[in-house]
Amino acid sequence: MTARSGKKPTWVVDKERARKASAAETVWLFGLHAVRDALMNPARQRLRLIVTKNAADKLADAIAASGIEPEMVDPRKFNAPIDRESVHQGAALEVKPLDWGGLDAVATRADGPQGAPRLICLDRVTDPHNVGAILRSAEVLGALGVVAPARHSAPETGALAKTASGALERMPYLRVRNLADAMVSLREMGYLLLGLDGEADQTIETALEGQADRPVALVLGAEGPGLRERTKETCDQLVRIDAAGSFGSLNVSNAAAVALYASRRG
C-alpha cells in the first residue's frame, strides 16, 4: 500500500485562498457623508482615517464617537490610496466590508421597515453608482435589502458608498454565490419573484392585484443585456413598469425606485 499524499485537493486550496483574500480585503470610503456614517456605524470595522484639518473639524463628533485616531494631512498632499479624481472632501476611511449574515437573515429582518417585505435582486449590475443609488432608494422606500451575485456585480467601493449617501451603512447589500439559487430560496421563504422586463405583458400593479401583502423580490438586470435567461426562468412572473409613453426607458437605478414604489400600490 502506498502512503497517502498530504497534498490538499485543488478545490480545498482554492477555497482557503478565497477565504484568506476575503479576510484581507479592505475598502477605502471617502467624502464627508460616507465617512461620517461609517464612523458612526458600530458594526463597521474601521482601520485607518486620513483627514485634513477642515474635514476633521466637520467630523469631530463622529471621530470622537468612533474612538479612532485620525491621521492629519495637508490638503495639498492628501495621500489616501484612492483615485485622484475622487471627490474626497478631505476625508478617507479604510474599513472592512460589512457582514450582513446570510440570505435568511436579510430576508427575514426583524428590524426591517413596516409593511409587506420587499427585496431587490440585481442580475449583473456592475456600475457602483447605479448600485449606490439603488441602496439609497431601497432605504427610502422600505426594502429589506439588496441581493446580487458575488461575481459580475459592483463590490463595496468608495464610489458606491458616496453615491449611496450613507445607505450602505444601514441597507444590507448581500452578494451571494449564485443569484438563481438565492431566488429559489426566497421563493421557499414565501417570496413572489417578479422580474422586470420591458416586453412583459403585465404591469407590476396587475401582477400584485389582491396580493400586495405578500413578500416580493423585484429582480432587475443590467442596462442593455437585461435579465439573463436563467434568471428569467427562475422568476415567477415577468412584469413591466407602466409607462405613460411608448418611447424611452429608465436606467436600472430609477427603475428599481419606481418598481419598489409600484409594488406597494399593487
C-alpha positions, 0 to 999 in steps of 0.5 A: 500500500502506498502512503497517502499524499498530504497534498490538499485537493485543488478545490480545498486550496482554492477555497482557503485562498478565497477565504484568506483574500476575503479576510484581507480585503479592505475598502477605502470610503471617502467624502464627508457623508460616507465617512461620517456614517461609517464612523458612526456605524458600530458594526463597521470595522474601521482601520485607518482615517486620513483627514485634513484639518477642515474635514476633521473639524466637520467630523469631530463628533463622529471621530470622537464617537468612533474612538479612532485616531485620525491621521492629519494631512495637508490638503495639498498632499492628501495621500489616501490610496484612492483615485485622484479624481475622487471627490474626497472632501478631505476625508478617507476611511479604510474599513472592512466590508460589512457582514450582513449574515446570510440570505435568511437573515436579510430576508427575514429582518426583524428590524426591517421597515413596516409593511409587506417585505420587499427585496431587490435582486440585481442580475449583473449590475456592475456600475457602483453608482447605479448600485449606490443609488439603488441602496439609497432608494431601497432605504427610502422606500422600505426594502429589506435589502439588496441581493446580487451575485458575488461575481459580475456585480459592483463590490463595496467601493468608495464610489458606491458608498458616496453615491449611496449617501450613507445607505450602505451603512444601514441597507444590507447589500448581500452578494451571494454565490449564485443569484438563481439559487438565492431566488429559489430560496426566497421563493421557499421563504414565501417570496413572489419573484417578479422580474422586470422586463420591458416586453412583459405583458403585465404591469407590476400593479396587475401582477400584485392585484389582491396580493400586495401583502405578500413578500416580493423580490423585484429582480432587475438586470443590467442596462442593455443585456437585461435579465439573463435567461436563467434568471428569467426562468427562475422568476415567477412572473415577468412584469413591466413598469407602466409607462405613460409613453411608448418611447424611452426607458429608465436606467436600472437605478430609477427603475428599481425606485419606481418598481419598489414604489409600484409594488406597494400600490399593487 
